[in-house]
Amino acid sequence: MPTAAKSTRAAAGRSCPVWIIEDHLSIRQLLESFLSLLPGFVVVGSSPDAAPALGAARAGDIDIVVLDLMIRGDGGVAALRRFRELPRPPKVLIYSATSTVHSLQIALAHGAAGYVEKSDSLDELKLALGRVRQGGMHFSSGPSRLLAPLLRPAARDRGRTEDTELKVLEKLARGMTIKEAAHELKLSTQKVYRVRASLMERANAHSSQDLTRYAIEMGLVGAQRSNL
């Protein structure tokens, strides 16, 4: 699909093609039914993982992706990164059961156009889709409350620290030991211990399983990688 055609689709009143990536069949079916009733949108595909959507996006067949972070394979964050790397990336609207400072940081860093919680109403999702289709952004009330501190100047000073936290969290959630993670990230073992302790506190985690679950909920690792 030519770029010019994509950029003028909304203005011309054509239906906006949407792909749904959602791990739970019942929710995926609900979203398909809901979006099929929305004027100006058409569901061109849905899947429990990102692979089919990436193929369609490379062909230029998708304008918007509704992405659950907790999906199969490498997880929602890896999918978000891959969509952004495409020559003509679709707009990605995160639709997640979990919103944390870390997940919002990831969404912003990788170009998500919006973030809606599954606990929000379908009207909220409709509003988000409309704004994203018109080239805007939309974050529902829960993510918005977390978003405000991230946009303050003081938060920029924490950017490097939080980036390290996310890298450590991903390595540990994938089963690496602290020593292995330290070696992989070229950090001292003591540094990784301190980062892990900070993550445990921020995630309200009491065990390695809790920390892994937190990483899965954020989409840093795929759900099938865990025995939880």
VMD Tcl script that draws the C-alpha trace (Angstrom):
set ca {
  {0.00 0.00 0.00}
  {1.56 3.35 -1.02}
  {2.49 5.68 1.82}
  {0.39 8.48 0.34}
  {-2.67 6.26 0.39}
  {-2.13 5.42 4.04}
  {-1.66 9.05 5.04}
  {-4.89 10.16 3.36}
  {-7.07 7.20 4.28}
  {-8.67 8.85 7.33}
  {-9.25 12.11 5.47}
  {-10.84 10.26 2.57}
  {-13.26 8.50 4.90}
  {-12.01 5.00 4.15}
  {-12.04 2.28 6.75}
  {-8.92 2.08 8.88}
  {-7.44 -1.46 8.93}
  {-6.76 -2.76 12.44}
  {-4.99 -5.89 13.66}
  {-5.62 -7.23 17.18}
  {-2.87 -9.04 19.10}
  {-4.39 -10.59 22.20}
  {-3.42 -13.80 23.99}
  {-6.86 -14.63 25.39}
  {-9.33 -15.94 22.82}
  {-12.45 -14.59 24.55}
  {-11.04 -11.05 24.78}
  {-9.80 -11.24 21.20}
  {-13.25 -12.25 19.99}
  {-14.85 -9.47 22.04}
  {-12.52 -6.89 20.50}
  {-13.16 -8.21 17.00}
  {-16.92 -7.93 17.51}
  {-16.65 -4.47 19.04}
  {-14.35 -3.04 16.37}
  {-16.47 -4.50 13.57}
  {-19.32 -2.27 14.77}
  {-17.24 0.93 14.80}
  {-17.71 3.13 11.73}
  {-14.43 3.82 9.97}
  {-12.59 0.73 11.23}
  {-12.18 -2.77 9.84}
  {-10.48 -5.72 11.54}
  {-8.13 -7.24 8.96}
  {-6.69 -9.83 11.31}
  {-6.19 -11.01 14.85}
  {-3.72 -13.35 16.52}
  {-2.41 -14.50 19.91}
  {1.13 -13.47 18.95}
  {2.82 -10.82 16.83}
  {4.22 -12.84 13.91}
  {1.21 -12.65 11.53}
  {0.68 -8.96 12.29}
  {4.32 -8.16 11.55}
  {3.99 -9.82 8.16}
  {0.84 -7.83 7.36}
  {2.47 -4.62 8.58}
  {5.49 -5.16 6.33}
  {3.08 -5.42 3.41}
  {1.50 -2.11 4.45}
  {-1.87 -3.69 5.19}
  {-2.33 -2.32 8.72}
  {-2.77 1.21 10.04}
  {-3.35 0.43 13.73}
  {-2.32 -2.47 15.95}
  {-4.15 -3.08 19.23}
  {-1.47 -4.80 21.28}
  {-1.73 -6.66 24.57}
  {1.65 -6.61 26.30}
  {1.24 -10.07 27.84}
  {1.39 -12.25 24.73}
  {3.10 -15.41 23.55}
  {6.57 -15.57 22.07}
  {9.05 -12.88 23.08}
  {6.38 -10.70 24.66}
  {4.64 -7.46 23.78}
  {7.68 -5.22 24.23}
  {9.64 -7.13 21.57}
  {6.64 -6.80 19.23}
  {6.45 -3.07 19.89}
  {10.14 -2.71 19.04}
  {9.77 -4.70 15.81}
  {6.79 -2.70 14.62}
  {8.73 0.51 15.15}
  {11.66 -0.79 13.09}
  {9.49 -1.30 9.99}
  {9.89 1.15 7.07}
  {6.21 2.12 7.43}
  {5.30 1.25 11.03}
  {1.65 1.05 12.03}
  {0.40 3.01 15.00}
  {0.34 0.84 18.11}
  {-2.30 1.19 20.82}
  {-1.41 -0.74 23.99}
  {-4.38 -2.56 25.51}
  {-3.19 -4.08 28.75}
  {-4.41 -5.35 32.09}
  {-1.38 -3.78 33.76}
  {0.03 -0.27 33.72}
  {3.15 0.59 35.71}
  {5.78 3.30 35.52}
  {8.02 0.78 33.79}
  {5.42 -0.26 31.21}
  {4.59 3.38 30.45}
  {8.29 4.15 30.08}
  {8.61 1.29 27.60}
  {5.53 2.36 25.65}
  {6.81 5.91 25.28}
  {10.35 4.84 24.42}
  {9.14 2.59 21.61}
  {6.62 4.93 20.07}
  {3.25 3.64 21.27}
  {0.44 5.99 20.25}
  {-1.69 5.24 23.28}
  {-2.32 3.09 26.31}
  {-5.70 1.83 27.53}
  {-6.30 -0.50 30.45}
  {-8.57 -3.51 30.06}
  {-10.50 -2.33 33.10}
  {-11.52 0.80 31.17}
  {-14.81 0.96 29.30}
  {-15.13 0.07 25.64}
  {-16.08 3.71 25.06}
  {-12.58 4.60 26.28}
  {-11.10 2.21 23.74}
  {-13.30 3.72 21.03}
  {-12.08 7.20 21.95}
  {-8.46 6.04 21.88}
  {-8.84 4.42 18.46}
  {-10.41 7.56 17.04}
  {-7.64 9.78 18.30}
  {-4.89 7.44 17.16}
  {-6.50 7.15 13.73}
  {-6.39 10.93 13.37}
  {-2.69 10.99 14.22}
  {-3.04 11.85 17.90}
  {-2.29 9.99 21.12}
  {-4.50 8.76 23.94}
  {-3.70 7.49 27.42}
  {-6.62 6.54 29.66}
  {-6.89 7.79 33.23}
  {-4.74 5.14 34.95}
  {-1.80 5.37 32.55}
  {-2.18 9.18 32.46}
  {-1.62 9.40 36.22}
  {1.62 7.45 35.82}
  {2.57 9.38 32.71}
  {2.67 12.84 34.32}
  {5.73 12.21 36.54}
  {7.61 10.69 33.59}
  {7.27 13.94 31.66}
  {8.69 16.13 34.41}
  {12.29 17.36 34.02}
  {13.42 15.47 37.13}
  {12.28 12.20 35.55}
  {14.81 12.61 32.76}
  {17.60 12.26 35.31}
  {16.21 8.84 36.22}
  {16.04 7.70 32.60}
  {19.41 5.95 32.57}
  {18.76 4.27 35.93}
  {15.35 2.98 34.84}
  {16.78 1.74 31.54}
  {19.31 -0.32 33.52}
  {16.50 -1.62 35.74}
  {14.54 -2.82 32.73}
  {17.56 -4.56 31.22}
  {18.33 -6.32 34.51}
  {14.68 -7.27 34.96}
  {14.50 -8.80 31.49}
  {17.67 -10.87 32.01}
  {16.55 -12.16 35.42}
  {13.04 -12.93 34.15}
  {14.57 -15.00 31.35}
  {16.24 -17.20 33.95}
  {19.73 -15.72 34.21}
  {21.49 -15.69 37.54}
  {22.69 -12.41 38.98}
  {26.25 -13.24 37.94}
  {25.16 -14.14 34.41}
  {23.13 -10.93 34.10}
  {26.05 -8.87 35.39}
  {28.39 -10.44 32.85}
  {25.89 -10.00 29.99}
  {25.22 -6.33 30.82}
  {28.84 -5.55 31.74}
  {27.85 -4.50 35.26}
  {29.29 -5.48 38.62}
  {27.55 -8.22 40.56}
  {26.98 -5.76 43.40}
  {25.27 -3.35 40.98}
  {22.89 -6.04 39.77}
  {22.11 -7.03 43.38}
  {21.22 -3.39 44.14}
  {19.10 -3.04 41.01}
  {17.29 -6.28 41.80}
  {16.53 -5.05 45.31}
  {15.15 -1.79 43.90}
  {13.01 -3.70 41.41}
  {11.65 -5.99 44.11}
  {10.57 -2.94 46.11}
  {9.05 -1.06 43.17}
  {7.21 -4.15 41.89}
  {6.07 -5.13 45.41}
  {7.68 -8.49 44.73}
  {8.58 -10.94 47.48}
  {10.26 -13.63 45.40}
  {11.92 -14.31 42.07}
  {8.59 -15.70 40.84}
  {6.87 -12.41 41.67}
  {9.54 -10.51 39.77}
  {9.17 -12.79 36.75}
  {5.39 -12.37 36.84}
  {5.90 -8.59 36.87}
  {8.12 -8.83 33.78}
  {5.54 -11.00 32.00}
  {2.70 -8.58 32.81}
  {4.74 -5.74 31.32}
  {5.47 -7.74 28.19}
  {9.24 -7.85 28.69}
  {9.12 -11.62 28.26}
  {6.50 -13.86 26.70}
  {4.03 -15.64 28.95}
  {4.94 -19.08 27.58}
  {8.51 -18.67 28.84}
  {7.32 -18.99 32.42}
  {5.90 -21.93 34.32}
  {3.69 -19.57 36.36}
}
mol new
graphics top color blue
foreach p $ca { graphics top sphere $p radius 0.5 }
foreach p [lrange $ca 0 end-1] q [lrange $ca 1 end] { graphics top cylinder $p $q radius 0.2 }
display resetview
